[in-house]
Amino acid sequence: MNKKSGIKEVLRGIPAIILAAVTVFSLAGCENATTENSEKANALSYDDAVKELDVLAGQVKVTQADQKLDMDMEENSVASSLASIDTFPLTTKGNGDINIEIAGATEISAEDAPDNWLNVIAERFNNEHKTIDGHTVTVSVRKITSGEVVTYMADGGYQPDLYIPSNDIWGKMLDADGIETEKLTDRLIGNTAGILMKESTYETFKEKYGDVTVGNVLKAANAGDLVFGYTNPYTSSTGINILTAMLASFDSSNPLSENAVSQLTEYQKKSPTAAYTTAVLKDSASKGIIDAMVMEEQAYINTAELKSYQYVPQGVRHDHPVYTFGYVTDEKKQAGKMFVDYCMTEESQDLATKDGFNRHDEYQSQDSGLDGAGYLAAQRTWKQNKNGGNPVAAVFVADTSGSMNGTKLISLKKSLLNTMQYIDSSNYIGFVDFNDNVTEDLPIAQFDDKQRSYFSGAVKNLQASGSTATYNAVLVAMKMLNDYKKQAPNAKLMLFVLSDGEQNQGFTLNRIEGIVGGMNVPVYTIGYEMEDSGAAELKKLSSINEASSINASSEDVVNALRNLFNVNL
């Protein structure tokens, strides 16, 4: 296989098949409600919400823009949608004569305990001034999800000296892509991924379904006995682990068979959208929205609010294998082996155990039998079937008020133009922009080449001025979606609001909150260089239907949107 052919094939295929949903998550969005949402504060019934929407949206003056095809629209590459690798911070910086960079999974490379084990060990190592042939040796640590490393190595030209993912699935993917790997150890520190289940649900589950397995959980979810949440398999190690365990539960002899894919599609018709991050899952669990979810054991051990949950390991182990690569010099490989040995000392391992690792050592991996190419195919299969065959309709709502002038609007436009490649051509997309007035730039239509060109033209023509009537625009977009739903009753509806969050004109959030809650349309918000008040406003809007709110700086917003669209669109 030619270098980069495997992963690039998957990524090139995204426009033809699509968004972690890490990665964005909306349990409420898995069925765009036709029933009353009485549990939500201030929510109206669906019918009352629609009536109220018609009344309020009718009071908003909407300008219809002249649609213009973008004849200069460029086909953006995956590389163009990647932010600088420096948006993933170096949490330890070495300065030795020989300094190796380690791309470390986020549960070991964060700045704060208990997720900073790798940094603590790296600092200790650096302070001991070890040498090779008289040259001092140090390490630097970059905090980055295991899946993002694969993406950046395949298409971003990133070349770490060592790679420590959560599990060996990602290493197999790199091998399948033709990137020469050399495993320094199968296990740096031990961990597992598994299913967390509410105590009350666990007891009734055991009585009806027996042991907690991925297959039995899916049966219970399909029967309506529980709601199960999992994470984006393109960035999350737990996500890809459990996804392939799901496929194997459908057909253990061939997880990628037509039978397995068909059952995955059926499951996805009812299931929540994949979570953007594990934090979103934890938040949904704390609110009682989901009954079972995936999580790594170390995270579970260190999350006090989940102590009442039962944890059962599933899938492959998360033992943090260590890889180096063919392009790495022998000198740096020697330094890498020196550091791995340092990590394996009793003192280093004791610290890992204290941080919640090295438990369930008796657990044996339940390997799906897939190789690297098979895991890539599993991701591709998930993308094609994550919406259960139902159409998706989304309206983008862009803030063009005066406060967006400058880097905010530049970032907004760049991020949409760079990441619209991740919107599948089978989806139905509309576009609205707003200041003190609301403009319908693009009615909802299938995102074919023509609609894509109109979308690009509308984004390029955005200019900032005036006040900020955010919720007038949300009402208009909701009306567009509701009108579309009359033609496609099974459609999944969603909004994407891109703004700095500073609303000062028109309807208030409190005035439309009942409508948004009653219609149960998830509103994903992406904030640009926000003040605290703006961030709080957007987060409140997204929280109505349990969607995610992303605080995206002008540097990393393209990554945030890439992962957001990967999961949802």
N, C-alpha and C positions, 0 to 999 in steps of 0.2 A: 504493500500500500504506500502511495506517495505521502511524504510528510505533509501533515495538516489536512489530509483528505477526509479523515473520519469525522473529526469534530467540526471542521468547516462545512462538511456536508450537512450536519445537523443544523448548524447555525444558519446556513444559506436556506435551509428548508423552512425556517421559522416563518418568513412571510407567506409561504404557501400553506401553512398549517395552523397558524395561530387563529399571558402575559402572565407563581409562586408563588394566573393570578400569581418575592421576598421577597413574588413574592408578596402579592397583596392579598388580603384575606377578607372575605365578607360572607359570614354564615347566613346573614339575612338575605344576601343577594342570590343564594342558590335557588330560591323560588321568589320571583318578583311578585310579591304578595297579591292574592285575591281574597284574602281573609283579614279579619280584624286583628290588629296588633295591640291588644289591650294592655299588654305588660309594659309597653314603652310609655315613658312619661310624655304626656301631652299628645300622644298619637291619636289620630282619627281612625275610624274604620276605613277600609279601602274605598268603599263607595262614597263615603263622606269626604275623604281626601281628594278624590277625583272631582267631586262637585266644587269643593273649595278651590282646587287648582284652577278649574275653568274660570271661576269668578276672579281670582287674583291675577292670573296670567292675562286675562282679558283687559285688565287695567294697565298693563305694561305696553308701552309703545315699542314696537319692534320694527327696525329697519331691515329690509331685504337687500343684501349686498349683491352687486353684480359679480357673478362667478367668473373667475378668470383661470384658464388653464395655465399651469406653469410649464412653459415650453422648454425651460432650461433645467427642469427637475433632474437632479443627479441620482443615480442608484447608489445609495450610501452602503459602504461595506460594514462588516461587523467591526473592523478596526476603528472606523470613524465614530462608532457609537460607544467606544470605550473611553472613559475619562483617563487622565494620567494615573499611572500606577501609584503615584504619590498621594492620591486621595485615600489610599489605604495606608494608615500611618506606620512609621517605624516606631515601635514601642520600646525597643532597646537599640542603641546605636553603639557599635563597636568602632574602635579606631586603631586596631593593631596593624602591624606590617602585613599580616594575612587576615583579612576580615571576610567572613562568609555571611551572605544574607540568607536568612531562613524565612520562608513563607509558612506561617504557622496558623493552624485552625483557631478560630476566634475563642473557643472555650479554654485555650491555653495561652493566648497571646494578648489578652486585654491588659489594660494598665492597672486594674484593680482586682483584688482578691474577691472570690476564689478562682477567677478565670485567668490568672496571671502567672501560672506555674512556670511556663517557658521563659518568661521575662525574669523571674526571680532566679532561676537556674542560670540564665544567660549572664545576668549581672554578676553572680558569684563566679562564674567561669572567667569572665573578663577581668575581674579583680585579682585573679590568681596569676595573671601575667604568664600564661603558658607559652612555650616556644616550640618551633620546628626549625631545626638547623640555625638556631640563633635569632629567628624572626618571631616576634610576638604574634600571638593568635587571639583573635576576638570574634564575636558573633554579633550580628544585627538581626532583629526580629521584626517582621512585617505582619501586622494583624490583618488577615484577609480570609474570607470563607473559602473552604476547600474547593467549591465549585467555581468560584471566581478565578482561582489560580489556573484551573484548566482552561477557562475562557481566555485569560490574558496570555497564557503561554501559547495557545493555539493561534491567536489572531492579534495579540497586542505586542508581541516581541519580548515579553517579559521572560527573564532568565534568572530565577533564583538559584542559589548554590545548593540549598537543601529545601525540600518540600515535606511538611509534616501535616497531612490531611487527617481527618478523623478516622477514615477507614480506607481500605485498599481498593475500593471501587474506582476512585479517581485515578490512582496509579495505573490501573488496567485501562482506563480510558486514554491516558496519555500514550500507553504502549500501542493501543489500537490506532492512534493517530500518527504513529511513526516517530514519536519523540522518545529517544533512547533513555530509559530509566535504569537505575541501579539501586536496589533496595539495600539500605545499610542495616535495617532491623525490621522485623515484622511487628514488633511491639516496643514502643517507647514508654508509654504508661497505659494502663488498662482502662477500658470503659465499655459500656454497652449502650445500645439504643433499644427502646421498647415502647410499650403501650402503657399509658397511665389511665386509670379508670376510677371514677368516683366510688367511694366505699359503698354507698347504697346501691349504685348500679352494679358493682362487682358481685355482690351477693346474689342478686336476682339473675345476673348474667350466668354465673356458675351453675345455678339451678337449672336454667333452660338450655344453655349452650355448652356447658362443660368448661374445659380449660380455656384460658385466654390465649388465643392464637389470632394471627392476622385473618385467617380464613373465617374463624368463628365470629370475630368482630364485624367483618363485612356482612356475614349472614344477619347478624343482629341489626346492623345499620340498614340493610335492605328491607328488613321486616319492620322498621320503624321503632325498634326498641332502644336505640341510642343514636346519638349524633357523634360522628367520629371526624376529627380534624387532623390533617397532616401538613407538612411543609413543602415548599417549592423544591422539586427534585433537580432543578438546574443549579441551585446554589447550596442547598442544605444536604449535608451528609445523611441526616436522619430521613429526609425526604426521599432521596434516591434509594436508600436502604429499604424503606417501607414500601415504596412503589413497586420495587422488584419483588419484594415478599408478597405483595398483593397479586401480582401477575403469576407468581409461582403457586399461590394458593388456588388460583383459577385453573391452572394446568401445570402440574409439577414436572411433567415430562418435556414440556416446551412452553416456557412462560411467554413466548412471543407468538404463540399459535393464534389462529383465527378465533378459536374458542375462548382463549384467555383475553384477547383484545375485545371481543364481543361482550364478555362479562364485565370488563373494566368500563366499557362505554355505558352499560346499563347502570352500573354503580354510580358513575359520574352524573347521571341524570338527576339523582337525588342528593348527592353529597355536597358538602360545602366546598367552596373554592379553596385551593391550596393556600396555606398561610404564607404571608410575605416573610415573617420571622417567627421564631419560637416564642418571642415575647408577645406576639399577637395571640398565639394559642393560649398562653398563660392568662392573658387578660380575659379572653373569652371564657376560659374555664372558671375564673374567679367570679364571673357574672352569671354562671350557670347556663351558658348557651350551649356548651358541648359537654358530653358525658365521658368521652374518651379521646385521647390525643396521643401523638407521638412525642417523645422527648428522650434526650440522652440521660443516662442515670446520674451523671455528675451534676447536671443542671437540676434534676429532680431533688437530689440530696440537699442542694443549697437553696431551695425555694420553699420558704417556711409555709406559705399559703397552700402548698400542695401536699402537706404532710398527711392529710386525710385520704389521699389517693393511694391506690394499689399500683405497684410498678411490676411489669413482667417483661423481661428481655425478649427481643425479637430480631430476626434477620441476622446479618453479619455483625461481628464484634467491631467496636470502635477503639482499636488499640493503638492508634496513632503511629502507623508505620512511617519510616523515614526514607526518603528518596533523594538521590543525587542524579546527575545527568551526564550524558556523553560530552557535552561542551565544557564541563567543569574541569579545571586543571587538576593534575595529580596532587599538587600541593594543597589545594583547597579540599580535595576529597580526603586527604589525610587529616586536615583540620576538622572536617565534618565528622570523621570517625572518632577523633579525639573528643569532640563535644558529645557525641552519642554515648560514649563510654562514661563521660562525666554525668550524663543524665541517668545512667543506670546504677549509679552508686546508691548505697543504702540510704544515705542522707537525702538524696534527691528524690528517691522513691517514697520515703516516709513523708516528705512534704506533699507529694502528689496524693498520697492516701489521705492526708489531712484535708486536702482540698476536695475530696469526694471521688477520687479516681481509685482504680485497683480494687473494685468490688466485683462480685459475681465472677471470680476467676474460673469457676467451674463451668461457666456457660460456654457451650460450643456453638460456633457460627452455624446458622441455618442458611447455607449457601444456596442461592437460586440456580447455580450452575451456569450462569452467564459469563462470558468473557467480556473484554473491553468493548468490542464491537456490539455485543448484545446489550450492554448497559447503555450505549449510545442509542441503540434502536429503541430501548425501553423509554428513554426520554422523548424520543421522537413520537413514539406511540402515545405517550401521555399527552403531548401537545395536540395531537390530532383528535383525541377523544375526551379531553378534560371537561368539555361542556356537554357531554352526553348526547351529542348530535343536535342540540338545540341552537338556534341562531342567537347571536349576540348583537345587541344594539347599544351603542355608546355615543354620548355627546360630549365633546370637549368644550369647556367653558373657560375662555382665556381673559384675564384681567388686562385691559389696556388703559387703565386710568393713569393720571399724571404721576402717581407715586411709583409706577412701574417703569418710568423713563430711565434709560441708561442700562446698566448691567443686568437689571432684573429682566427687562423685556428681551434683551439680547440673548440671555441665557434661556428664557422660555422658548424663543423662536428656534434657537440652535438645538435645544433638546428635543423639541417636537420633530424637527426636520431630520435629525439624526436617528431618531428611534421609531419613526413611523413604519420602518421596514419590519418591525416586529408585530404589526397589526395584520392579521390574516386577511386575505382578500375575500374570504367568505363572510366576514363580519360586516355590520351595517353601521356607518359612522356619520355623525353630523358635527357641525362646528358653530360655536357662538362666541362672539367677543363682546365686552362691555366696558363702558366707563360710566358716565351718568345716564347713557342710553344703552340699549341692547341691540346688537346687530346679529341677524342670522346669516352667517357667512356661507353655510353649507347645509342644506336639508339632509336628513338621514337617507343614505343610499348605500348600496353595496360598495365595499371598498375595493373596487376593481381599479385598473390602471387609470381610467378617466377620473374617478372620484379621488384617487390618490393624488392626481395632478391638480385637481381643484383644491384639495386640502393643502397641498404644498403652496399653491398660489395664495390662498387665504392667510396662511401663517406668515409668509414673506411680506404681505401687505399690512401687517399690524403696525399701528402707531399709537403712542401713548399720549393721552391728554384727558383732562376733565376729572370728574369725581368718580366715586366707586359704588355702583349699584349692584353689588354681588348677588343679592338674593332675588332681585328682579330677573337677572340672567338665569339663576337656578330654576326659577319658575318657568321661564320660557323653555329651557332645556327639558325640564320634566314634562311639559306639555308636548313637546316634540316626541319624547319617548312614549308617552301614553297614546298618542295618535298612532305611532308605529305599531304598538302592541295590539291595536285593534285588527291589524292585518296579520300579525304573527303572535297569537296568544301564548305560545310556549317560549317566546324569546326571553333571554336573560337581559335585563336592562341595567345600565350603570352610567354614572356621571364621573367626569374627571374635571375638577376645578383647579385651575392653575392661577395662583394669585399671591400677593404679599399679605393677604388677610385683612387689610385695613378697609372695612366697609364703612361708608359714611353717607349713603344716599339710598332712597327707596325703601322697600320692605326690609324689616329686620329679621334676624335668624329666629327669634322667638315667635314671630308672626307666621313663619312658614314651617316651623319644626313639626307641627302636627301633620302637615301634608307629606313631608319627606318620610316621617315615620309610618304613616298610614299606607303610603304607596310602596314602602319597603324597597326602594331603589338605593343601592349602596352609592355613596358619594365619596370617591377617593379624592383627597386634596393634596396638592403639591405646592409647598410654600417656598417663595423666593426671597431670601434675605429679610426674613420677617423680624419684626419687633415681637416682644413677648405677647402683647395683646393680640396681634395678628395670628400668631401661632396658636394661641388658645382658641380663637374664633374658628379657625379652620379645623382644629382637632375636635371641637364640639360638633361641627357640621358632620364630619366623618363618623363620629361616634354614635350618631342617631341610629344608623343601621350597621354598626360594627365594621365599617370599612377602615382602611388605614389612612393616616395622615403623614406625609413625608415632608420633613424639613430639609429641603435640598439646597445646598449652596450652589453658586454658579459653577463651581468646579465639578461637583459629583452628581448633578441632576441627571445627566445623560445615563449614568449607571442606574440611578434610582428608577428612572422611567423604563429603561430597558428591562429591568427585573419586574417592574410593575406590569408592563404590557405582556411580558413572557407568561405571567400567571393568569391574566384576565382576558386577553384579547386574541 
